[in-house]
């Protein structure tokens, strides 16, 4: 069964959409990536159930993405189906001090909604790109605060088990890791908020945004931090100290502003980025004996 045959089976049967040979550079903040065999937006739970059934029936491999903000996609693209969550998964509502939010909602929308209503507990996420689902999967945050710490529960879809609800304390949160398996799709989360002072919330958010603007190359396409920070170390400072800050490979560059960012200067290929990642890892390992671990996710390699 070819991707086109699966496309024909799904086309017109979804509230969302399906396309063949979708250029993935359109769906990643790096603006890098070749075509996916299938690109499917599931606008509803009914869509997702149908799509997973059809893909399983035809043994088509799949991956799920949000806004592609922590992703490097191969120049050759993905010989698989790429799924993203649409309309039904972009809703949110407060129930007392709990925010119930779909995994497809932008993290920035949650931050702003909490701020407008005077709720504290999510200020640390201001300026972090991507969707709630992606943030949960990688336990996004800062060195001292992360999204897992405010999770009351998560609803997942597993092709084997169907819908599964897990309490926050059941999930093995750790630095840039949630323990959620790749075969599980995050659908919704219940996030614990607390009433706060709007002035204090605003001040914390503004301070965080100011730090990001001063230290991160936000004017260039990137995938955010490339490496996890080793214990008691800064990946960016380690890379800078071995002389790689500003180093270029093709259209990719280790940022002159922050060495733990690789930026697309205009025509970067995925291989350019991979070459810089390998170079930085090898150089830091050679000088310091520290093996940097990638934070960015790889798709299609």
C-alpha positions in Angstrom: 0.0 0.0 0.0 1.6 3.3 -1.1 1.3 6.6 0.7 -0.9 7.8 -2.2 -3.3 4.9 -1.6 -3.5 5.9 2.1 -4.1 9.5 1.1 -7.0 8.4 -1.1 -8.5 6.5 1.8 -8.3 9.4 4.2 -9.0 12.3 1.8 -12.6 13.6 2.4 -13.0 11.4 5.5 -11.3 13.8 7.9 -12.4 17.0 9.6 -8.8 18.0 9.2 -6.6 17.5 6.1 -4.2 15.1 4.5 -1.5 15.8 1.8 1.3 13.9 0.1 4.9 15.0 -0.2 4.5 18.0 2.1 7.6 20.0 2.4 8.5 19.8 6.1 10.6 23.0 6.1 7.2 24.7 6.2 6.5 23.1 9.6 9.8 23.5 11.5 11.2 26.6 13.1 14.6 25.7 11.6 13.0 26.1 8.1 14.8 22.9 7.1 13.5 19.6 5.9 12.5 17.6 2.9 9.1 16.1 2.1 7.0 13.8 4.2 5.2 10.9 2.5 2.0 12.0 4.3 1.2 15.1 6.3 -2.0 14.7 8.3 -3.8 17.3 10.5 -6.2 15.6 12.9 -8.8 18.2 13.8 -10.8 15.9 16.1 -10.5 12.7 18.2 -12.5 11.0 15.5 -9.9 12.0 13.0 -7.1 10.7 15.1 -8.8 7.3 15.8 -9.4 6.9 12.0 -5.9 7.9 11.0 -4.2 5.6 13.5 -6.4 2.7 12.4 -5.6 3.2 8.7 -1.9 3.7 9.3 -1.7 0.5 11.5 -3.7 -1.4 8.9 -1.1 -0.5 6.2 1.9 -0.7 8.5 2.8 2.9 7.8 5.3 4.4 10.3 4.3 7.7 11.9 5.5 10.5 14.0 3.7 13.4 15.7 4.9 17.0 15.8 3.7 20.3 17.2 5.1 23.5 15.8 8.5 21.9 15.0 10.3 24.2 17.4 12.7 21.6 18.7 13.2 19.6 15.6 15.7 18.9 12.9 14.3 17.2 9.8 16.4 15.4 7.3 17.0 17.0 3.9 15.7 13.7 2.4 12.4 14.2 4.3 10.4 11.4 6.0 9.2 8.2 4.4 6.4 8.1 6.9 3.3 9.9 8.0 3.6 13.0 10.0 0.7 13.8 12.3 -0.2 17.2 13.8 -3.1 18.1 16.1 -5.7 20.6 14.9 -8.8 22.5 16.0 -10.3 20.3 18.8 -6.9 20.0 20.4 -6.3 23.7 20.6 -8.9 24.6 23.2 -8.5 25.5 26.9 -10.6 26.3 29.9 -10.2 27.0 33.5 -11.9 24.8 36.1 -11.4 26.6 39.4 -7.5 26.9 39.5 -6.9 24.1 37.0 -6.3 24.9 33.4 -7.5 22.1 31.1 -5.7 22.6 27.7 -5.4 20.6 24.5 -1.9 19.5 23.4 -2.1 21.4 20.2 -2.5 24.8 21.8 0.5 27.2 21.6 2.4 27.5 24.9 2.4 31.3 24.4 -1.5 31.2 24.4 -1.5 29.4 27.8 0.9 31.9 29.3 -1.1 34.9 28.2 -4.5 33.4 29.2 -3.1 32.7 32.7 -1.7 36.2 33.0 -5.0 37.9 31.9 -6.9 36.0 34.6 -4.3 36.7 37.3 -3.0 33.1 37.7 0.6 32.4 38.6 2.6 29.2 38.1 3.4 29.4 34.3 5.4 32.6 34.0 8.6 30.6 33.4 7.2 29.4 30.1 6.9 32.9 28.5 8.9 33.0 25.3 9.2 29.3 25.0 8.0 28.4 21.4 5.9 25.4 20.4 2.8 23.6 21.6 1.8 22.3 25.0 2.2 18.7 23.8 5.8 19.3 22.7 6.6 21.1 26.0 5.1 18.2 28.0 7.0 15.6 26.0 10.4 17.2 26.6 9.5 18.7 30.0 10.4 22.2 28.7 11.4 25.0 31.0 14.4 26.6 32.6 17.1 25.2 34.9 14.9 25.7 37.9 11.3 25.5 36.6 9.7 23.2 34.2 6.2 22.3 32.8 6.1 18.9 34.6 6.0 20.6 38.0 2.5 22.1 37.3 0.9 19.0 35.7 -2.0 17.5 37.6 -2.8 14.9 34.9 -2.3 14.1 31.3 -4.6 12.3 28.8 -2.8 10.2 26.2 -3.8 8.2 23.3 -2.0 4.8 22.8 -2.7 2.7 19.7 -2.6 -0.3 21.9 -4.6 0.9 25.0 -6.7 3.7 23.6 -7.3 6.7 26.0 -5.2 6.7 29.1 -5.1 9.3 31.9 -2.0 9.6 34.1 -1.6 11.7 37.2 1.3 14.1 37.2 3.1 12.3 40.1 3.0 9.0 38.1 5.1 10.5 35.3 8.9 10.2 35.8 9.7 13.9 35.1 13.4 14.7 34.8 15.6 17.4 33.1 14.3 17.8 29.5 12.5 14.4 29.7 9.1 13.2 30.7 9.2 9.5 30.3 6.2 9.6 27.9 6.9 7.1 25.2 7.1 7.9 21.5 4.2 5.6 20.7 1.9 7.7 22.9 0.2 10.8 21.8 -0.4 13.6 24.3 -4.0 14.9 23.9 -4.7 17.1 26.9 -3.2 18.2 30.2 -4.6 19.5 33.5 -2.3 22.2 34.8 -2.3 23.6 38.4 -2.4 27.3 38.7 -2.7 29.6 41.7 -4.1 33.1 42.1 -1.3 35.7 42.0 -0.6 39.4 41.9 -0.8 40.6 38.3 1.9 43.1 38.8 4.3 40.5 40.1 3.3 38.1 37.3 3.9 40.8 34.7 7.3 41.7 36.2 8.5 38.1 36.2 7.4 37.6 32.6 9.0 40.8 31.4 12.3 39.9 33.1 12.3 36.5 31.5 11.5 37.9 28.0 14.2 40.5 28.4 16.8 37.8 29.3 15.8 35.7 26.2 16.0 38.7 23.9 19.5 39.6 25.2 20.9 36.1 25.1 19.2 34.2 22.3 19.4 34.7 18.5 15.7 35.2 18.1 16.0 36.9 14.7 17.3 33.7 13.0 15.5 30.4 12.4 16.7 27.8 14.9 15.4 24.8 16.9 16.2 26.4 20.3 18.9 24.9 22.5 20.8 22.2 20.7 22.3 20.4 23.7 21.1 19.7 27.3 23.2 21.5 29.9 25.4 19.0 31.7 25.2 18.9 35.5 26.6 22.2 36.9 27.7 23.3 33.5 26.5 25.4 30.6 26.6 23.7 27.2 26.8 27.1 25.5 29.8 28.2 27.6 31.6 24.9 26.9 31.1 25.2 23.2 32.3 28.9 23.3 35.3 28.0 25.3 36.6 25.5 22.7 36.5 28.3 20.0 33.4 27.4 18.1 31.2 30.4 18.7 30.3 31.8 15.3 31.7 28.8 13.4 29.9 28.1 10.1 29.2 25.1 8.0 27.4 25.8 4.8 24.3 27.9 5.7 24.3 26.9 9.4 26.2 28.7 12.1 26.9 28.2 15.8 25.3 31.5 17.0 27.5 34.4 17.8 25.1 35.4 20.5 24.7 32.0 22.3 26.9 29.0 21.4 24.2 26.5 22.3 22.1 27.7 19.4 22.7 26.7 15.8 21.0 29.1 13.4 19.9 28.9 9.8 21.5 32.0 8.1 19.3 31.6 5.0 20.1 28.4 3.1 21.2 25.8 5.7 20.8 22.1 5.0 20.1 19.6 7.7 23.5 18.0 7.1 25.1 21.4 7.8 23.5 21.4 11.2 24.4 17.8 11.9 28.0 18.5 11.0 28.1 21.4 13.5 26.5 19.2 16.2 29.1 16.5 15.7 31.9 19.0 15.7 30.7 20.7 18.9 30.3 17.3 20.7 33.7 16.0 19.6 35.5 19.2 20.5 33.9 19.5 24.0 34.5 15.8 24.6 38.2 16.1 23.5 38.9 19.2 25.7 36.7 18.5 28.8 35.8 14.8 28.7 32.1 15.8 28.7 29.8 14.2 26.2 27.0 16.7 25.3 23.6 15.2 24.8 21.4 16.7 22.1 18.1 18.4 23.2 16.9 18.8 19.6 14.9 15.9 18.2 15.8 14.3 14.9 13.3 13.2 12.3 13.9 11.3 9.0 17.6 10.4 9.8 
